[in-house]
Amino acid sequence: MGYRTVKLPSLVGPSGLSVAFEPNPEINPFVERNSMRNRLSTALHKVALGDLIGVSIPALQPREPRSSELGGGRPF
């Protein structure tokens, strides 16, 4: 969990800060634990990002239950 969160900090170096966004509350603990285990300087924000202002309902992926996406960019 948090594959990019673990891999990308190497690009900013030891004095940099990696910023992660994960809205799925089931995945957040795994991302936090992986960050701590790998001693990463990561700021985890428990929200989703998008190009529209509004609220969207995350949809779980049928093939990957721990992955989610926002509903096609349509605000609710």
PDB file of N, CA, C and O in Angstrom:
ATOM      1  N   MET A   1       0.832  -1.188   0.000  1.00  0.00           N
ATOM      2  CA  MET A   1       0.000   0.000   0.000  1.00  0.00           C
ATOM      3  C   MET A   1       0.874   1.247   0.000  1.00  0.00           C
ATOM      4  O   MET A   1       1.917   1.291   0.652  1.00  0.00           O
ATOM      5  N   GLY A   2       0.442   2.237  -0.723  1.00  0.00           N
ATOM      6  CA  GLY A   2       1.205   3.467  -0.778  1.00  0.00           C
ATOM      7  C   GLY A   2       2.475   3.332  -1.591  1.00  0.00           C
ATOM      8  O   GLY A   2       3.507   3.898  -1.232  1.00  0.00           O
ATOM      9  N   TYR A   3       2.408   2.582  -2.688  1.00  0.00           N
ATOM     10  CA  TYR A   3       3.598   2.324  -3.510  1.00  0.00           C
ATOM     11  C   TYR A   3       4.292   3.619  -3.904  1.00  0.00           C
ATOM     12  O   TYR A   3       5.503   3.751  -3.726  1.00  0.00           O
ATOM     13  N   ARG A   4       3.543   4.570  -4.432  1.00  0.00           N
ATOM     14  CA  ARG A   4       4.156   5.842  -4.848  1.00  0.00           C
ATOM     15  C   ARG A   4       4.660   6.624  -3.646  1.00  0.00           C
ATOM     16  O   ARG A   4       5.676   7.314  -3.733  1.00  0.00           O
ATOM     17  N   THR A   5       3.961   6.520  -2.532  1.00  0.00           N
ATOM     18  CA  THR A   5       4.373   7.220  -1.316  1.00  0.00           C
ATOM     19  C   THR A   5       5.725   6.726  -0.832  1.00  0.00           C
ATOM     20  O   THR A   5       6.503   7.492  -0.264  1.00  0.00           O
ATOM     21  N   VAL A   6       6.005   5.454  -1.051  1.00  0.00           N
ATOM     22  CA  VAL A   6       7.295   4.883  -0.640  1.00  0.00           C
ATOM     23  C   VAL A   6       8.376   5.178  -1.671  1.00  0.00           C
ATOM     24  O   VAL A   6       9.516   5.452  -1.297  1.00  0.00           O
ATOM     25  N   LYS A   7       8.051   5.128  -2.943  1.00  0.00           N
ATOM     26  CA  LYS A   7       9.063   5.287  -3.996  1.00  0.00           C
ATOM     27  C   LYS A   7       9.443   6.735  -4.305  1.00  0.00           C
ATOM     28  O   LYS A   7      10.617   7.020  -4.545  1.00  0.00           O
ATOM     29  N   LEU A   8       8.492   7.639  -4.303  1.00  0.00           N
ATOM     30  CA  LEU A   8       8.767   9.008  -4.751  1.00  0.00           C
ATOM     31  C   LEU A   8       9.649   9.851  -3.824  1.00  0.00           C
ATOM     32  O   LEU A   8      10.339  10.738  -4.326  1.00  0.00           O
ATOM     33  N   PRO A   9       9.671   9.631  -2.506  1.00  0.00           N
ATOM     34  CA  PRO A   9      10.555  10.461  -1.671  1.00  0.00           C
ATOM     35  C   PRO A   9      12.020  10.392  -2.054  1.00  0.00           C
ATOM     36  O   PRO A   9      12.773  11.321  -1.762  1.00  0.00           O
ATOM     37  N   SER A  10      12.441   9.322  -2.698  1.00  0.00           N
ATOM     38  CA  SER A  10      13.841   9.247  -3.119  1.00  0.00           C
ATOM     39  C   SER A  10      14.176  10.325  -4.144  1.00  0.00           C
ATOM     40  O   SER A  10      15.344  10.676  -4.314  1.00  0.00           O
ATOM     41  N   LEU A  11      13.168  10.850  -4.825  1.00  0.00           N
ATOM     42  CA  LEU A  11      13.399  11.911  -5.805  1.00  0.00           C
ATOM     43  C   LEU A  11      13.638  13.269  -5.154  1.00  0.00           C
ATOM     44  O   LEU A  11      14.303  14.124  -5.738  1.00  0.00           O
ATOM     45  N   VAL A  12      13.102  13.478  -3.949  1.00  0.00           N
ATOM     46  CA  VAL A  12      13.278  14.776  -3.288  1.00  0.00           C
ATOM     47  C   VAL A  12      14.474  14.793  -2.349  1.00  0.00           C
ATOM     48  O   VAL A  12      14.870  15.855  -1.867  1.00  0.00           O
ATOM     49  N   GLY A  13      15.057  13.620  -2.083  1.00  0.00           N
ATOM     50  CA  GLY A  13      16.248  13.551  -1.255  1.00  0.00           C
ATOM     51  C   GLY A  13      15.939  13.592   0.228  1.00  0.00           C
ATOM     52  O   GLY A  13      14.782  13.737   0.622  1.00  0.00           O
ATOM     53  N   PRO A  14      16.981  13.463   1.064  1.00  0.00           N
ATOM     54  CA  PRO A  14      16.790  13.363   2.514  1.00  0.00           C
ATOM     55  C   PRO A  14      16.263  14.641   3.169  1.00  0.00           C
ATOM     56  O   PRO A  14      15.675  14.574   4.249  1.00  0.00           O
ATOM     57  N   SER A  15      16.456  15.778   2.552  1.00  0.00           N
ATOM     58  CA  SER A  15      15.973  17.020   3.168  1.00  0.00           C
ATOM     59  C   SER A  15      14.614  17.445   2.599  1.00  0.00           C
ATOM     60  O   SER A  15      14.057  18.458   3.023  1.00  0.00           O
ATOM     61  N   GLY A  16      14.082  16.683   1.650  1.00  0.00           N
ATOM     62  CA  GLY A  16      12.804  17.029   1.028  1.00  0.00           C
ATOM     63  C   GLY A  16      11.609  16.448   1.773  1.00  0.00           C
ATOM     64  O   GLY A  16      11.764  15.682   2.725  1.00  0.00           O
ATOM     65  N   LEU A  17      10.436  16.819   1.332  1.00  0.00           N
ATOM     66  CA  LEU A  17       9.188  16.341   1.916  1.00  0.00           C
ATOM     67  C   LEU A  17       8.300  15.806   0.801  1.00  0.00           C
ATOM     68  O   LEU A  17       8.069  16.478  -0.204  1.00  0.00           O
ATOM     69  N   SER A  18       7.816  14.605   0.993  1.00  0.00           N
ATOM     70  CA  SER A  18       6.870  13.993   0.060  1.00  0.00           C
ATOM     71  C   SER A  18       5.460  14.264   0.592  1.00  0.00           C
ATOM     72  O   SER A  18       5.211  14.145   1.792  1.00  0.00           O
ATOM     73  N   VAL A  19       4.548  14.627  -0.299  1.00  0.00           N
ATOM     74  CA  VAL A  19       3.165  14.904   0.089  1.00  0.00           C
ATOM     75  C   VAL A  19       2.282  13.858  -0.571  1.00  0.00           C
ATOM     76  O   VAL A  19       2.299  13.704  -1.792  1.00  0.00           O
ATOM     77  N   ALA A  20       1.505  13.133   0.242  1.00  0.00           N
ATOM     78  CA  ALA A  20       0.634  12.072  -0.266  1.00  0.00           C
ATOM     79  C   ALA A  20      -0.824  12.420   0.028  1.00  0.00           C
ATOM     80  O   ALA A  20      -1.137  13.022   1.055  1.00  0.00           O
ATOM     81  N   PHE A  21      -1.702  12.032  -0.886  1.00  0.00           N
ATOM     82  CA  PHE A  21      -3.141  12.241  -0.737  1.00  0.00           C
ATOM     83  C   PHE A  21      -3.826  10.888  -0.879  1.00  0.00           C
ATOM     84  O   PHE A  21      -3.725  10.239  -1.920  1.00  0.00           O
ATOM     85  N   GLU A  22      -4.523  10.466   0.173  1.00  0.00           N
ATOM     86  CA  GLU A  22      -5.218   9.173   0.146  1.00  0.00           C
ATOM     87  C   GLU A  22      -6.563   9.314   0.861  1.00  0.00           C
ATOM     88  O   GLU A  22      -6.605   9.406   2.088  1.00  0.00           O
ATOM     89  N   PRO A  23      -7.654   9.332   0.107  1.00  0.00           N
ATOM     90  CA  PRO A  23      -8.965   9.523   0.706  1.00  0.00           C
ATOM     91  C   PRO A  23      -9.588   8.262   1.298  1.00  0.00           C
ATOM     92  O   PRO A  23     -10.534   8.357   2.080  1.00  0.00           O
ATOM     93  N   ASN A  24      -9.079   7.092   0.944  1.00  0.00           N
ATOM     94  CA  ASN A  24      -9.695   5.842   1.389  1.00  0.00           C
ATOM     95  C   ASN A  24      -9.276   5.529   2.826  1.00  0.00           C
ATOM     96  O   ASN A  24      -8.104   5.244   3.070  1.00  0.00           O
ATOM     97  N   PRO A  25     -10.212   5.575   3.785  1.00  0.00           N
ATOM     98  CA  PRO A  25      -9.862   5.331   5.186  1.00  0.00           C
ATOM     99  C   PRO A  25      -9.371   3.912   5.452  1.00  0.00           C
ATOM    100  O   PRO A  25      -8.718   3.672   6.467  1.00  0.00           O
ATOM    101  N   GLU A  26      -9.669   2.974   4.568  1.00  0.00           N
ATOM    102  CA  GLU A  26      -9.170   1.612   4.752  1.00  0.00           C
ATOM    103  C   GLU A  26      -7.695   1.496   4.367  1.00  0.00           C
ATOM    104  O   GLU A  26      -6.995   0.605   4.847  1.00  0.00           O
ATOM    105  N   ILE A  27      -7.234   2.377   3.516  1.00  0.00           N
ATOM    106  CA  ILE A  27      -5.842   2.325   3.049  1.00  0.00           C
ATOM    107  C   ILE A  27      -4.922   3.209   3.894  1.00  0.00           C
ATOM    108  O   ILE A  27      -3.733   2.914   4.020  1.00  0.00           O
ATOM    109  N   ASN A  28      -5.449   4.277   4.469  1.00  0.00           N
ATOM    110  CA  ASN A  28      -4.625   5.226   5.230  1.00  0.00           C
ATOM    111  C   ASN A  28      -3.685   4.573   6.249  1.00  0.00           C
ATOM    112  O   ASN A  28      -2.508   4.930   6.289  1.00  0.00           O
ATOM    113  N   PRO A  29      -4.159   3.633   7.074  1.00  0.00           N
ATOM    114  CA  PRO A  29      -3.232   3.028   8.042  1.00  0.00           C
ATOM    115  C   PRO A  29      -2.042   2.324   7.391  1.00  0.00           C
ATOM    116  O   PRO A  29      -0.938   2.341   7.935  1.00  0.00           O
ATOM    117  N   PHE A  30      -2.262   1.704   6.229  1.00  0.00           N
ATOM    118  CA  PHE A  30      -1.170   1.030   5.525  1.00  0.00           C
ATOM    119  C   PHE A  30      -0.152   2.037   4.995  1.00  0.00           C
ATOM    120  O   PHE A  30       1.055   1.806   5.071  1.00  0.00           O
ATOM    121  N   VAL A  31      -0.638   3.143   4.465  1.00  0.00           N
ATOM    122  CA  VAL A  31       0.256   4.183   3.949  1.00  0.00           C
ATOM    123  C   VAL A  31       1.074   4.773   5.101  1.00  0.00           C
ATOM    124  O   VAL A  31       2.283   4.967   4.971  1.00  0.00           O
ATOM    125  N   GLU A  32       0.415   5.056   6.221  1.00  0.00           N
ATOM    126  CA  GLU A  32       1.131   5.601   7.389  1.00  0.00           C
ATOM    127  C   GLU A  32       2.181   4.615   7.889  1.00  0.00           C
ATOM    128  O   GLU A  32       3.313   5.004   8.177  1.00  0.00           O
ATOM    129  N   ARG A  33       1.811   3.349   7.992  1.00  0.00           N
ATOM    130  CA  ARG A  33       2.744   2.335   8.491  1.00  0.00           C
ATOM    131  C   ARG A  33       3.932   2.174   7.543  1.00  0.00           C
ATOM    132  O   ARG A  33       5.071   2.079   7.999  1.00  0.00           O
ATOM    133  N   ASN A  34       3.684   2.143   6.225  1.00  0.00           N
ATOM    134  CA  ASN A  34       4.784   2.030   5.270  1.00  0.00           C
ATOM    135  C   ASN A  34       5.708   3.232   5.327  1.00  0.00           C
ATOM    136  O   ASN A  34       6.924   3.090   5.196  1.00  0.00           O
ATOM    137  N   SER A  35       5.142   4.408   5.520  1.00  0.00           N
ATOM    138  CA  SER A  35       5.971   5.613   5.633  1.00  0.00           C
ATOM    139  C   SER A  35       6.867   5.539   6.856  1.00  0.00           C
ATOM    140  O   SER A  35       8.048   5.881   6.789  1.00  0.00           O
ATOM    141  N   MET A  36       6.306   5.090   7.977  1.00  0.00           N
ATOM    142  CA  MET A  36       7.104   4.984   9.206  1.00  0.00           C
ATOM    143  C   MET A  36       8.164   3.896   9.084  1.00  0.00           C
ATOM    144  O   MET A  36       9.306   4.106   9.491  1.00  0.00           O
ATOM    145  N   ARG A  37       7.812   2.750   8.536  1.00  0.00           N
ATOM    146  CA  ARG A  37       8.772   1.641   8.385  1.00  0.00           C
ATOM    147  C   ARG A  37       9.946   2.021   7.510  1.00  0.00           C
ATOM    148  O   ARG A  37      11.075   1.596   7.752  1.00  0.00           O
ATOM    149  N   ASN A  38       9.679   2.820   6.497  1.00  0.00           N
ATOM    150  CA  ASN A  38      10.735   3.228   5.567  1.00  0.00           C
ATOM    151  C   ASN A  38      11.371   4.558   5.947  1.00  0.00           C
ATOM    152  O   ASN A  38      12.190   5.099   5.204  1.00  0.00           O
ATOM    153  N   ARG A  39      10.989   5.080   7.106  1.00  0.00           N
ATOM    154  CA  ARG A  39      11.538   6.345   7.641  1.00  0.00           C
ATOM    155  C   ARG A  39      11.457   7.469   6.611  1.00  0.00           C
ATOM    156  O   ARG A  39      12.442   8.150   6.326  1.00  0.00           O
ATOM    157  N   LEU A  40      10.259   7.643   6.065  1.00  0.00           N
ATOM    158  CA  LEU A  40      10.041   8.658   5.043  1.00  0.00           C
ATOM    159  C   LEU A  40       9.519   9.944   5.661  1.00  0.00           C
ATOM    160  O   LEU A  40       8.755   9.922   6.625  1.00  0.00           O
ATOM    161  N   SER A  41       9.938  11.044   5.099  1.00  0.00           N
ATOM    162  CA  SER A  41       9.408  12.338   5.486  1.00  0.00           C
ATOM    163  C   SER A  41       8.217  12.623   4.576  1.00  0.00           C
ATOM    164  O   SER A  41       8.354  13.223   3.510  1.00  0.00           O
ATOM    165  N   THR A  42       7.031  12.171   5.030  1.00  0.00           N
ATOM    166  CA  THR A  42       5.829  12.254   4.209  1.00  0.00           C
ATOM    167  C   THR A  42       4.706  12.937   4.970  1.00  0.00           C
ATOM    168  O   THR A  42       4.436  12.613   6.126  1.00  0.00           O
ATOM    169  N   ALA A  43       4.063  13.872   4.318  1.00  0.00           N
ATOM    170  CA  ALA A  43       2.861  14.504   4.868  1.00  0.00           C
ATOM    171  C   ALA A  43       1.666  13.832   4.198  1.00  0.00           C
ATOM    172  O   ALA A  43       1.447  14.000   2.998  1.00  0.00           O
ATOM    173  N   LEU A  44       0.893  13.073   4.972  1.00  0.00           N
ATOM    174  CA  LEU A  44      -0.263  12.365   4.429  1.00  0.00           C
ATOM    175  C   LEU A  44      -1.521  13.185   4.678  1.00  0.00           C
ATOM    176  O   LEU A  44      -1.839  13.530   5.816  1.00  0.00           O
ATOM    177  N   HIS A  45      -2.229  13.490   3.598  1.00  0.00           N
ATOM    178  CA  HIS A  45      -3.505  14.205   3.674  1.00  0.00           C
ATOM    179  C   HIS A  45      -4.600  13.212   3.311  1.00  0.00           C
ATOM    180  O   HIS A  45      -4.556  12.587   2.251  1.00  0.00           O
ATOM    181  N   LYS A  46      -5.565  13.071   4.180  1.00  0.00           N
ATOM    182  CA  LYS A  46      -6.616  12.063   4.009  1.00  0.00           C
ATOM    183  C   LYS A  46      -7.790  12.633   3.228  1.00  0.00           C
ATOM    184  O   LYS A  46      -8.933  12.618   3.687  1.00  0.00           O
ATOM    185  N   VAL A  47      -7.483  13.132   2.043  1.00  0.00           N
ATOM    186  CA  VAL A  47      -8.479  13.729   1.150  1.00  0.00           C
ATOM    187  C   VAL A  47      -8.147  13.339  -0.282  1.00  0.00           C
ATOM    188  O   VAL A  47      -7.053  12.857  -0.576  1.00  0.00           O
ATOM    189  N   ALA A  48      -9.115  13.558  -1.166  1.00  0.00           N
ATOM    190  CA  ALA A  48      -8.905  13.324  -2.591  1.00  0.00           C
ATOM    191  C   ALA A  48      -8.649  14.649  -3.290  1.00  0.00           C
ATOM    192  O   ALA A  48      -9.042  15.707  -2.799  1.00  0.00           O
ATOM    193  N   LEU A  49      -7.997  14.583  -4.422  1.00  0.00           N
ATOM    194  CA  LEU A  49      -7.762  15.770  -5.243  1.00  0.00           C
ATOM    195  C   LEU A  49      -8.486  15.611  -6.568  1.00  0.00           C
ATOM    196  O   LEU A  49      -8.640  14.499  -7.074  1.00  0.00           O
ATOM    197  N   GLY A  50      -8.922  16.710  -7.116  1.00  0.00           N
ATOM    198  CA  GLY A  50      -9.576  16.673  -8.415  1.00  0.00           C
ATOM    199  C   GLY A  50      -9.527  18.031  -9.072  1.00  0.00           C
ATOM    200  O   GLY A  50      -9.003  18.990  -8.505  1.00  0.00           O
ATOM    201  N   ASP A  51     -10.075  18.110 -10.268  1.00  0.00           N
ATOM    202  CA  ASP A  51     -10.046  19.371 -11.006  1.00  0.00           C
ATOM    203  C   ASP A  51     -11.349  20.153 -10.882  1.00  0.00           C
ATOM    204  O   ASP A  51     -11.497  21.203 -11.508  1.00  0.00           O
ATOM    205  N   LEU A  52     -12.281  19.667 -10.095  1.00  0.00           N
ATOM    206  CA  LEU A  52     -13.550  20.361  -9.874  1.00  0.00           C
ATOM    207  C   LEU A  52     -13.769  20.609  -8.395  1.00  0.00           C
ATOM    208  O   LEU A  52     -13.308  19.838  -7.553  1.00  0.00           O
ATOM    209  N   ILE A  53     -14.465  21.675  -8.083  1.00  0.00           N
ATOM    210  CA  ILE A  53     -14.829  21.962  -6.702  1.00  0.00           C
ATOM    211  C   ILE A  53     -16.126  21.224  -6.397  1.00  0.00           C
ATOM    212  O   ILE A  53     -17.071  21.273  -7.185  1.00  0.00           O
ATOM    213  N   GLY A  54     -16.173  20.556  -5.284  1.00  0.00           N
ATOM    214  CA  GLY A  54     -17.386  19.855  -4.901  1.00  0.00           C
ATOM    215  C   GLY A  54     -17.073  18.601  -4.123  1.00  0.00           C
ATOM    216  O   GLY A  54     -15.941  18.388  -3.689  1.00  0.00           O
ATOM    217  N   VAL A  55     -18.071  17.783  -3.953  1.00  0.00           N
ATOM    218  CA  VAL A  55     -17.945  16.535  -3.214  1.00  0.00           C
ATOM    219  C   VAL A  55     -18.246  15.393  -4.173  1.00  0.00           C
ATOM    220  O   VAL A  55     -19.200  15.458  -4.948  1.00  0.00           O
ATOM    221  N   SER A  56     -17.440  14.364  -4.117  1.00  0.00           N
ATOM    222  CA  SER A  56     -17.635  13.201  -4.963  1.00  0.00           C
ATOM    223  C   SER A  56     -17.584  11.952  -4.097  1.00  0.00           C
ATOM    224  O   SER A  56     -16.918  11.933  -3.062  1.00  0.00           O
ATOM    225  N   ILE A  57     -18.277  10.930  -4.514  1.00  0.00           N
ATOM    226  CA  ILE A  57     -18.303   9.681  -3.764  1.00  0.00           C
ATOM    227  C   ILE A  57     -17.272   8.736  -4.374  1.00  0.00           C
ATOM    228  O   ILE A  57     -17.354   8.419  -5.561  1.00  0.00           O
ATOM    229  N   PRO A  58     -16.290   8.277  -3.569  1.00  0.00           N
ATOM    230  CA  PRO A  58     -15.312   7.334  -4.101  1.00  0.00           C
ATOM    231  C   PRO A  58     -15.977   6.022  -4.468  1.00  0.00           C
ATOM    232  O   PRO A  58     -16.874   5.559  -3.763  1.00  0.00           O
ATOM    233  N   ALA A  59     -15.544   5.418  -5.567  1.00  0.00           N
ATOM    234  CA  ALA A  59     -16.056   4.125  -6.003  1.00  0.00           C
ATOM    235  C   ALA A  59     -14.936   3.098  -5.923  1.00  0.00           C
ATOM    236  O   ALA A  59     -13.850   3.311  -6.463  1.00  0.00           O
ATOM    237  N   LEU A  60     -15.203   1.982  -5.247  1.00  0.00           N
ATOM    238  CA  LEU A  60     -14.198   0.931  -5.155  1.00  0.00           C
ATOM    239  C   LEU A  60     -14.076   0.218  -6.490  1.00  0.00           C
ATOM    240  O   LEU A  60     -15.059   0.029  -7.207  1.00  0.00           O
ATOM    241  N   GLN A  61     -12.855  -0.173  -6.808  1.00  0.00           N
ATOM    242  CA  GLN A  61     -12.599  -0.919  -8.036  1.00  0.00           C
ATOM    243  C   GLN A  61     -12.986  -2.375  -7.805  1.00  0.00           C
ATOM    244  O   GLN A  61     -12.540  -2.959  -6.817  1.00  0.00           O
ATOM    245  N   PRO A  62     -13.797  -2.991  -8.670  1.00  0.00           N
ATOM    246  CA  PRO A  62     -14.207  -4.383  -8.456  1.00  0.00           C
ATOM    247  C   PRO A  62     -13.045  -5.373  -8.418  1.00  0.00           C
ATOM    248  O   PRO A  62     -13.080  -6.343  -7.661  1.00  0.00           O
ATOM    249  N   ARG A  63     -12.015  -5.131  -9.232  1.00  0.00           N
ATOM    250  CA  ARG A  63     -10.878  -6.059  -9.274  1.00  0.00           C
ATOM    251  C   ARG A  63      -9.855  -5.785  -8.192  1.00  0.00           C
ATOM    252  O   ARG A  63      -9.061  -6.661  -7.852  1.00  0.00           O
ATOM    253  N   GLU A  64      -9.865  -4.584  -7.649  1.00  0.00           N
ATOM    254  CA  GLU A  64      -8.892  -4.192  -6.625  1.00  0.00           C
ATOM    255  C   GLU A  64      -9.648  -3.473  -5.522  1.00  0.00           C
ATOM    256  O   GLU A  64      -9.760  -2.248  -5.558  1.00  0.00           O
ATOM    257  N   PRO A  65     -10.178  -4.213  -4.528  1.00  0.00           N
ATOM    258  CA  PRO A  65     -11.052  -3.615  -3.523  1.00  0.00           C
ATOM    259  C   PRO A  65     -10.403  -2.533  -2.665  1.00  0.00           C
ATOM    260  O   PRO A  65     -11.111  -1.733  -2.053  1.00  0.00           O
ATOM    261  N   ARG A  66      -9.086  -2.491  -2.608  1.00  0.00           N
ATOM    262  CA  ARG A  66      -8.438  -1.450  -1.806  1.00  0.00           C
ATOM    263  C   ARG A  66      -8.028  -0.252  -2.638  1.00  0.00           C
ATOM    264  O   ARG A  66      -7.296   0.617  -2.164  1.00  0.00           O
ATOM    265  N   SER A  67      -8.491  -0.199  -3.865  1.00  0.00           N
ATOM    266  CA  SER A  67      -8.231   0.927  -4.744  1.00  0.00           C
ATOM    267  C   SER A  67      -9.561   1.618  -5.015  1.00  0.00           C
ATOM    268  O   SER A  67     -10.602   0.965  -5.082  1.00  0.00           O
ATOM    269  N   SER A  68      -9.527   2.917  -5.169  1.00  0.00           N
ATOM    270  CA  SER A  68     -10.768   3.636  -5.404  1.00  0.00           C
ATOM    271  C   SER A  68     -10.535   4.754  -6.417  1.00  0.00           C
ATOM    272  O   SER A  68      -9.398   5.148  -6.675  1.00  0.00           O
ATOM    273  N   GLU A  69     -11.608   5.247  -6.974  1.00  0.00           N
ATOM    274  CA  GLU A  69     -11.509   6.386  -7.882  1.00  0.00           C
ATOM    275  C   GLU A  69     -12.723   7.271  -7.641  1.00  0.00           C
ATOM    276  O   GLU A  69     -13.740   6.831  -7.105  1.00  0.00           O
ATOM    277  N   LEU A  70     -12.596   8.509  -8.044  1.00  0.00           N
ATOM    278  CA  LEU A  70     -13.733   9.409  -7.917  1.00  0.00           C
ATOM    279  C   LEU A  70     -14.646   9.204  -9.115  1.00  0.00           C
ATOM    280  O   LEU A  70     -14.197   8.824 -10.197  1.00  0.00           O
ATOM    281  N   GLY A  71     -15.926   9.457  -8.910  1.00  0.00           N
ATOM    282  CA  GLY A  71     -16.957   9.152  -9.897  1.00  0.00           C
ATOM    283  C   GLY A  71     -16.865   9.905 -11.190  1.00  0.00           C
ATOM    284  O   GLY A  71     -17.744  10.716 -11.482  1.00  0.00           O
ATOM    285  N   GLY A  72     -15.852   9.677 -11.973  1.00  0.00           N
ATOM    286  CA  GLY A  72     -15.746  10.253 -13.308  1.00  0.00           C
ATOM    287  C   GLY A  72     -15.606  11.763 -13.328  1.00  0.00           C
ATOM    288  O   GLY A  72     -15.904  12.394 -14.342  1.00  0.00           O
ATOM    289  N   GLY A  73     -15.157  12.357 -12.224  1.00  0.00           N
ATOM    290  CA  GLY A  73     -14.966  13.791 -12.186  1.00  0.00           C
ATOM    291  C   GLY A  73     -16.255  14.598 -12.035  1.00  0.00           C
ATOM    292  O   GLY A  73     -16.244  15.825 -12.131  1.00  0.00           O
ATOM    293  N   ARG A  74     -17.354  13.904 -11.802  1.00  0.00           N
ATOM    294  CA  ARG A  74     -18.636  14.611 -11.638  1.00  0.00           C
ATOM    295  C   ARG A  74     -18.852  14.941 -10.176  1.00  0.00           C
ATOM    296  O   ARG A  74     -18.894  14.032  -9.346  1.00  0.00           O
ATOM    297  N   PRO A  75     -18.991  16.211  -9.833  1.00  0.00           N
ATOM    298  CA  PRO A  75     -19.227  16.566  -8.433  1.00  0.00           C
ATOM    299  C   PRO A  75     -20.627  16.165  -7.993  1.00  0.00           C
ATOM    300  O   PRO A  75     -21.563  16.158  -8.793  1.00  0.00           O
ATOM    301  N   PHE A  76     -20.759  15.838  -6.734  1.00  0.00           N
ATOM    302  CA  PHE A  76     -22.064  15.504  -6.163  1.00  0.00           C
ATOM    303  C   PHE A  76     -22.452  16.544  -5.145  1.00  0.00           C
ATOM    304  O   PHE A  76     -23.522  16.450  -4.544  1.00  0.00           O
TER     305      PHE A  76
END
